[in-house]
């Protein structure tokens, strides 16, 4: 199978090159491209069925990003030693690609489509997560799949005041701003990232610089498609259409739907029932022998409902639940709701509610990360759960889906900016948000509830964090638009933008934006950011009515932690042969003791649930690592008895000789009956032999010296 290998290149602002190659690998796919930057290489393929399955009225597209361990010279961990289910990291990158390309497929295209992206060579100087969507779009560009791209993604960071596109890992880890931005030549489509309390103006600068770089990458894809002869897309017909019937249905039902929308019902179930009743009555009015396509009725009715709700906002500035465009739903919050948790909160905003817990663990609870590009340990974990009952639905519990992984990651990034330095602290922190009710903005409820629960747990966060989801409804024909604060679930579905922003009083800590419409100007984006700031601060003020700063101490039942720094040479003494010493400390005291070597020091972290246990464990460790001091008094235990004295363990693992002459002031002729093995005796260290290091002890110096006997008078 012969084909022409075609290569095109573009450059980043700093001169580094990105190359696209097609026609060499995966030639039976509809489209395949190898993207290379430095030593990072990504193979992206796109395949789509020629026809849509019967009854499918959406785009059944799957996007899977997977890293081959061989790409960085590693073998996978685990028993099977092979790549398996996608890791959370791979799921997050898959979502970044999906969210960027899905809006650019035609709304009437329903053929099953699969985008597979594989990291086949990895380089920390060219991080693949910011290149995956570029490769996927290029694969679509050289196919006949009707994708209305191209698009691309870049990472933009700010390091020491300078903005950098697609930085190295080392640069990324030092940055105070880290966004991945997706865009077409004309419009920004998606933003995801975190930052250290930056202002809105700095964010806009970053987005503009990212978009400038993306325009170059989109153009090179057009050049590649032209060279490959793939400028014509396939013809398809996946929907039955009847524009005349659609117009008739609009005429019959639009006003009824608009009237329900104008009722400004806060309860989403009541509102849904009234909307549903309109179409049910219409279908019931049809004769039994009707030729009306009922599936078309349901499809067009969704369009009618969407149009009516959008026009209500644009024409009358009225929202479905009666709020003004910048108004936040009613907020209630509570802390310390769960008596046995280390920290807990309940945060309710309208019909969205999160029950969030904080659990403090030890180093042994750290999350192990085993990936092709990244490995190590994670000391801050946030999990987001979205059960079916939160929306009144029946849904099997089969573990977290991609949406749950993504929402949890966004909340984690928002909160980690205000945590104390976990690398230097003893705790592993796990936050779990269980969504108990949902009507929009559940990920932002997680941020608010997580912030409250961390403060309830006594974690010294630098500032409380709140989050808000912004929406937008626009009409390109009339140029009307409305920016909506704290959007409902319905407003998310019928709107043109979902823009989540989190932050403190000082600035933004994380954001996530998805656009479903062309032509969002930077002026409108700035307006949305300013309105989001107003909403964030309002929510923060409501949260502060419950708790405004971390509690001064941990819960009584939370594990206390004490860190002891020891010399590297003493690590073995604390652990003992085969772990005997450290295991014995844990068994006898009830504390958990974790020791690790960092640099030329040993760090001993001791965890206990009460002070008595903590004191006992700390004393044991300090005794082991303490350096014996001359003239200090110790509580010792007789270990063995010799004719010339006794050997006394005066510190753990340290024995000294208590000579027979140092036991009492009176002269002893023999050790028989003087002491017993196991007897406790208070001794003083009087000398350390400089040559041998042996310890000489005395007991008699701690006893009152008897008076001298007066000499008898001479005869």
Phi, psi and omega in degrees: 000105183265144175207159180274130177273124183242135181229135175225149182227156172218168182237151173277168181304332181269006176097350178293150188253141171240130184244138174247134180228134176225154179099359182251312181250151173052054188285346180271353173289158176298326176207138180212136181219141169254120177259135179227133172221118187060231177262006175275128178229132181235129173259120178242132178233149178228128178224137178223142176295152182286332181229161177268150177287152181299137175082358180275124181238027178215176178268107179277078183251137174242137177236120181233119173256129180221139179260123174282127182298329178297340181297336178237020176071036180239160172248133182301151174281187179084177185286320186283335180058040175213158178295137181228232179302144180299137174287166177302322179298316179292323177298318181296320178290322176302318179294321178302318180290312182302313183295333181279323187264334185301318182297344185262011169270145178302143184294339181259015179262118188233017179284142180298128187230139180229127175248117179246127183235123183237131170279113183254348172207132186242146181211122181294348177275352178219085187295131187285337185297332179272000181248346188297315181291325175302312181295317181297315179297321179296321177297320176292325182296326181265017175247175175261011177294133187285069177265130185266045179267208006275168172227172170205168178231148170221159169261136174236131177235166171236121182233116180053041176086353181255136178271135182230134176267132179049067183285173171282168178299318180299317178293318181300318185290343180259358187283155174257002177212132183214102180238143164254126185240133175244142181200160167267186177298326187262328192221146169285135184249326187204144174222137175213133178173186182221160180199166184262075174055054179273167177267169186295325181295320179296324179295317180296322177300315180298318181294320180295317179295320178297317182295323178300318179291324182294323180303320178295319182289329176291320181296321181293331175291321176297320178295321180295316180296321178297315181293329180275356180070033183244046180270343178265132180258157183294150176271138182217162175211097188250359182226142169278129184235144176213086186297327179294317179294322178300316179295321179296318180294319176302317182296322182284320194249341188303312184297323179296317179294318180298321179296321177295317180299325183286348181290345175056054182276125182284332182277118186291329180291319177297316180298317180296320179296319180292320176297317181294327182296326182297311182287328177296317179295323178295313180296323180292334181282347182285143177294158183299327182265024182298148176259004180294132178282107185292331176295323177293323178302311182296321180294312182289332179294325175299319178295320179297314181298317180296316181295318182295314181294321179293316182293328177301316180291314184291323185273322188242359182055035180246133179261165185303323182262011174091359181280159170286166185298329182255014185270139179263143177295165180298138184241133169228148179211157183209144176240169178057037182285325182256114188294334185264349179284156178286338175192143181205158177204156170236121180240124181235127177229107185063236179258024176242130186218135177236130169257115188238139179238154173237131177236132178259129180233182182261183177301330180291347179265002179301148178275125178276130178252121181233094182227172179291318182268327186227140170215168183139212184224148182240127183257359175231119184235135175228125179243139183240127180241137184229080182288159182299325185295343181295339176241016178071029183244159173266118183216126180296145180268099182240034179088170184292137174271181183298322179298318180294320177298317181293316180295320178296321179294320179298314179296321178299315181295326180293320187273332185293340180294337184251005180284154170294167181295104184289332181298328181266349182265164184274344192268147159260131185246126175241127176248132178234124177252118174256115180279117183262335173219147179216126169213059179093146173064032181290329177292326179285329173296325177297319178298313181296313180295322179296319178298316179296317182293323177296319178292323177296326180283350181086013176285129188278069175290151185285329180202150172293151180238136174237165180220151180217144176255124180256149176229172178210141172236129185220161178227111184294332182288314183266351183066012176282147174206157177220130177263129186247131177267141174055068189286150173281168175300318179298321181291331175295314183292322185265355184270179183254356184207142170232107188235107181260130181228131176238153178178175176257187175296334183278328183169188185281138175248337178196160176205159175210124182229134173231128180250141180243013185217150176278154166089026175283114181277163179292333177294318178292321179298319178296320178298320179295320179294318179295320179291326177294321178298316178301316179292319179301315183293324176298315181295320177301317180296323177293320179296322183294340176293337178268310177201136185248345179207162182299145175299148186293340183216164175289166174296150182304328183265001178282149181293127173279154181227136173231133179250129179240125176269130180231164175294147180304325183292343183267356181301315180299325181292323179288321181287315182081165180297120181066021181079014186298316185292310183294325177294322180292322177298314181295322182291318185278331182261332184088002179272165172254128183240124180236130182232139178215156179262124178231112184065232180256022180235160171251135179248118179254116176256125181245128181242134180210154182267351174210166188291326180298315178296316180300313181300319181296316182291317179299318180298318180297315181293316181296324178296323181293317187267353182294147176265123181303137181241131177298140180079001175274146180261136184229151171270113184248171178230131180291123181260325178203156182238131179241164179301333184260003178154203182226146172264125185243130173275105184263344171218153181307121178080005183233116179252145174227160180271122170260096185294152182304331181281350183254008182275313180224162174289330178286148180287130177254133180272334184210159177272355184296124178076002182277316182219162177233149176297133182094349180290139177273137184214137178272129184225162176241135177279116185255342182197145170240119181296122184293332182274313186261342183076008180285151184256136176247126185249160175218139174255327188292333181292345178268355181259151176301134179282124182293150179292153179290142175284132180288139180293144179293144181291148181286153182285000000 
